[in-house]
Amino acid sequence: MKEKGDLHNVAALGLFSEAETPRSSANRAPGLRFFALASFLLLFPTKFLVAQTSTPTPSISLPGSQSPFTGSEADGTATPEVLQLSFQEAIDRGLHNNLGLLLSGDQTIMARGERWKELSNLLPNLSAGVHEDVQTLSLTALGFRGNLFPFPLPRVIGPFNYFDARASFSQSIFNFQDARELVVLAVGNAYLMAVATAARIETTEAQVQNSQALYNKAVDQQKAGLSPSIDTLRSQVELQTRQQQLIAARNDFEKQKLSLARVIGLPPGQEFVLTEKAPYQALTALPVEVYLQRAYASRSDYQAAQAQVRAAELSRRAATAGHYPSLDVNANYGEIGVTPANSNGTWQVDGGLTIPIFAGGKIHSDVLEAEAQLKQARSQLADLRGRIDYEVRASLLDLKSAADQVEVARSSVQLAEQALTESQDRFSAGVSDNLEVVQAQESVASAHESYIQSLYAHNLAKIELARSIGDAEQGVKRYLKGEH
């Protein structure tokens, strides 16, 4: 009965159509039935692994808007030497060349310019100028004729000289650090992904060697007449599967190195190697309240949101002050005369008091707009506070979960390798065929993959925790060492 169910599974896998199951095709050639059965025996024991370790489909990048933190401005030109790139050096290069940080720096300069522009309206305006004028005057053009007066008038008079030097005075009385944290997160994630893929290449190479040895042994035993050809076919399929995974892993590693080079701004074509492996140091978490206090005191985006609330409060006060009278003062002092040597000092001071009576509702509209902006700023601040709380708590949960996964995965690797050794001994002794060895190799591969993923998740959770409390730039290195 079980055999019947297995054969229906074969049909579901596409080896047979419903009309061509072995029972309905008894008149088929024996060779065809043997080929189908051999394919089933090769594929069915590992059908669950195919879904887990199949070659990843190539990904494509469609044109469109991408995060600036995935790009950079390349620094210098490529050199023939192979660069030894450590984790800390990658972060330093990212903080110097990452495109998101460079754009954020430009926006900070623009914000400073806006600040000075607004501040100029509150500061006194002082100006100075020197003016000298020499001219002649046509009396005829002004309508003066010689017959209007009992004495003759010249047609042109002058030249006249005019000099004035005067000073005037008037007065009216009445987020860059967060980008650095994101760069550390982006660089750390890219570096850890490359390190994880490098570890995956090492484990896959070891699996290829084991599969090659198993295939060679199966070939030798088949030639000696000690094992059937199905063992050789099964071991050959296993070897080629591992070789395919190794090719894909090496390709992924080179692409991830390209992504890392883009994030940190390495020159195009610069060769480099990663000098650090995937570290694992257990981190004893502090109480969540401690992390939240650090986050509220250190995160620049939270401080910027608080500053926006204070600015909105001042804007509302300024809009309300539109109902108040305003005082303007203008003054000037200078020397005026025909020439600088024949000049006299003059000065002028004038002031005015403006009392708003009716402005057509403009002041009321300014007050309503300022109140709406204040409410919006306060709502955004409350939302950011809640998001910080969520990010800190989620990071701690991910950190604990990843640490537990590392311990379980490490134990699974040891058990799987022990099972592989025993299955190889049984196959060498002729107690069983190589099916047990193939299945044990699949278990070892799956255990190693889980261990690599758990290491990556654990280290990434540390970086996310440092980012969530606003300490990524300074604290990520300590956290990876298991220090606070």
HELIX and SHEET records of a PDB file:
HELIX    1   1 LYS A    2  LEU A   13  1                                  12    
HELIX    2   2 GLU A   18  GLU A   20  5                                   3    
HELIX    3   3 PRO A   22  SER A   25  5                                   4    
HELIX    4   4 PRO A   30  LEU A   43  1                                  14    
HELIX    5   5 PHE A   44  THR A   46  5                                   3    
HELIX    6   6 LYS A   47  THR A   53  1                                   7    
HELIX    7   7 PRO A   68  THR A   70  5                                   3    
HELIX    8   8 PHE A   87  ASN A   97  1                                  11    
HELIX    9   9 LEU A   99  SER A  120  1                                  22    
HELIX   10  10 GLY A  146  LEU A  148  5                                   3    
HELIX   11  11 GLN A  177  LYS A  223  1                                  47    
HELIX   12  12 SER A  229  ILE A  264  1                                  36    
HELIX   13  13 VAL A  288  SER A  298  1                                  11    
HELIX   14  14 SER A  300  THR A  320  1                                  21    
HELIX   15  15 ALA A  321  HIS A  323  5                                   3    
HELIX   16  16 LYS A  362  SER A  428  1                                  67    
HELIX   17  17 LEU A  435  SER A  468  1                                  34    
HELIX   18  18 ALA A  472  LEU A  480  1                                   9    
SHEET    1   A 2 LEU A  83  LEU A  85  0                                        
SHEET    2   A 2 PHE A 272  LEU A 274  1                                        
SHEET    1   B 4 ASN A 125  SER A 138  0                                        
SHEET    2   B 4 VAL A 156  SER A 172 -1                                        
SHEET    3   B 4 SER A 326  THR A 339 -1                                        
SHEET    4   B 4 ASN A 342  THR A 354 -1                                        
END                                                                             
